[in-house]
């Protein structure tokens, strides 16, 4: 079992547990509006804290998903420039549920590499994706983007190897990955403003 598969299991278990606890709390108070509002607010607080400190990372992801690659690149670069002075924000990952890496620097490098790849800056994209892999060799996202990079360079054999590595590490672009990416996209759209 890959680390990503384990993280996905924890992610879905956390969602189920939060749902059960929230419904239990609401049921104890006989489905009153105050209880419903209290549960809603309580579930928003961790994401708001994470969204505040990771806003440039999340904005970069939102812009990447919106195919605004130049703006996404700027946000990822800004996050990476500020990160060394605020390394403690790495610990805030526990307020969310990153299923691919617990290191926001790796996520920002991956986003930066993906934006650069879409801007045609292949050499720079390769550098950032390789750095992401060096920082977290178990995060499948930069492997996937390296496969896309190989496809851009017409290296089909290299692309297949990188896709295989991404799949081995838990990213197969199947239903669970689509659910996680959809959730992350919604979070980035809401928090990355």
Secondary structure, DSSP 8 states (H G I E B T S, - for coil): --HHHHHHHHHHHHHHHHHHHHHHHHHHTTT-HHHHHHHHHHHHHHHHHHHHHTHHHHHHHHHHHTT-HHHHHHHHHHHHHHHGGGGGGGGGGGGS--SS-S-HHHHHHHHHHHHHHHTT-HHHHHHHHHHHHHH-TT-SHHHHHHHHHHHHTT-HHHHHHHHHHHHHTT--SSHHHHHHHHHHHHHHHHH--
